[in-house]
Amino acid sequence: MHGSRRLLRRLDAVDACITINRTVADTFRFYRDFTNMPRFLGDVMAVEQIGPETSRWTIQGPLGMHIRWTVRLTEERANELIRYETVAATGLSTCWEVFFRPGPEAGQTEVREVMTTPFGRLGRTGLALIGKPPADEVQSNLQRLKELLEEGKVTYDRHAVAGKFPA
């Protein structure tokens, strides 16, 4: 059953990949500190650490609504993988897997993010209809992570709360 559940997650997932001009250790360390998330995620406004493996995220949703999620770290392998998910009823969690590996050149990191949303394709379609297409958001978030780590600031504002990242 566990193996078939993982296969279903893969079929229902969206993913994106980017190469960042920073070492794997630096990139992993920055990403693993979830309090950094508001600095590059388009709709995450605040993250508060509430336990060793849990944090509370404030998301700005459609029409300016603020939504709070509890997020739990489910797996971590230093400089390789961070897996986390929203705390929700079984089958209703959004799950992220972020993989880190050396890039094609010395000092580079390839970051691959896989996001699984509730209700698979139907859930992704629903999010797209309210202006939050998961595949585009994942890629945009990685682009902002790259900007922040390479340039020290974010200007890329595609799929982000209006005005969050000044040009």
N, C-alpha and C positions, 0 to 999 in steps of 0.2 A: 504494500500500500504506500509506504513512504517513497519508494522509487517512482511510482506512478504519479504521486502528488508533485514531485519535483518536475517530472516531464510536463504535467499540465501547467505548472508555473512557467516553464520555458516557452510553451506555446502561447501563453497569454502575456508575455513580457515585451517591453520595448527596450532598446539599448542604443547606446551611443559611445563613441570612443574619441579621445583627443590626445595629442602628444604635447606635453608641457616641458618647457626648458627649465626644469628643476630636478634635483635628485629624487629618487624614489623615497628615501627616508624623509626628506623635507616635505614632499607632497603628501605622503601618508600621514605624517605627524600633524600637518595643518588640517587635513580633512577629518582626521579622527577626533579633533577637538570640536565637537558639535556646536560650541558657542561661536565658531567661525561661520556657520552656515548662513546667518543673515547677511554676511558680507558679500555673498555671491549667489545665493538661491533667490530666484525672482519673486517669490511670494512669501518667504519666511521672514517675518519681521523681528522675532526674538526667540532665543533658546535659553531655557533655564535648566541647569543640571539639577535633578531632584534625587538622584541616587547614583551608585557607581555605574550602572548600566541603563539608566533611564533618564530621560529629559522631557521637558514640556516645551513644545514648539507652538508659537503663535503664527498663524498663517493669515494673510489677507486674501480673502476670497472675492468672488463676484460681488458687485455693488458695495464694496468696501467692508463687507462683513469680516469680522475677526473670528477665526476658528482656532480652538486649542486642541492639539494632539499630544498624546503621550507616546513617545518613541522609545523603543527598547533595542539595545544592541544585542544581537543574537549570536554573532560570531565575529571573531577578530583574529587575524594572523598577521603579525607585524610585517609591514612593508609589502603585503600581498593582498589582503582581503579585509573589507569591512562589510558586514551584513547587518542590516537593521530593519525594523518594521514598526508600523503604528500598532498600538495596543488596541485591539478591537475584537469583536466576536470572531470565532473561527471562520475563515473564508472571506472576511471583510477587511482584512489588513492590507495596507499597501506595503510592499516589501522592496528593499533596495539591496543590491549586491554591487559593491564597488571594488574592482580589481586594479591592482597596481603592479606594473612590471617595467623593467628597464626599456627605454625607448631605443630607436635605431641608432642614436648617437650618444656618446658619453655625456652624462649629466642630464639626460632626458628621461621622462617618465611617461609611459602610456597608461592612461586612465580609462577604464571601461566601466560604464555604469549600466546596470540592468534593473529596470523597474517593473514590478508586477502590480497591477491594479485589481481591485475587486471586480468581479463580473467579466473579466477578460475583455474581449472585443467590445461588448456592449458597454462596459464601464468606460473604456477609452473613448468610445463614440460619444457617450454622455458628457465626458469632460471636454471633448473637442467642441461640442455644441455650446458650452458655456464659455468658450474662449480659452480653454486650458488643455490643448492637445498634448498628451504625455510625451510622445516622441520628440516634438519640437521643444518642449520644456526641458527635457533631459539634455538635449544637445545644447540649448542656450545656457543652461546652468553650467555645463562643462566649459563652454566658451568663456563665461565670466570667471570661473575658477582659474583658467589659464591666464586671463588678463590680470587678475589679482595677484597671482603668484609670480608672473613675469614682469609686470609693470607697476605693481603696488596699488592699483586702483581699478575700478570697474566703470566702463562707459557703455558697454553693450547692454541695451535695455530691451531687446526683443523678448517677449514672453515674461515680462517683469511688471510689477506694480508700477503704474505711471508715476514718474518722478523719483523713484527709489534710487536709481543710479544716474546722477547728473552727467550730461554729455560733456 
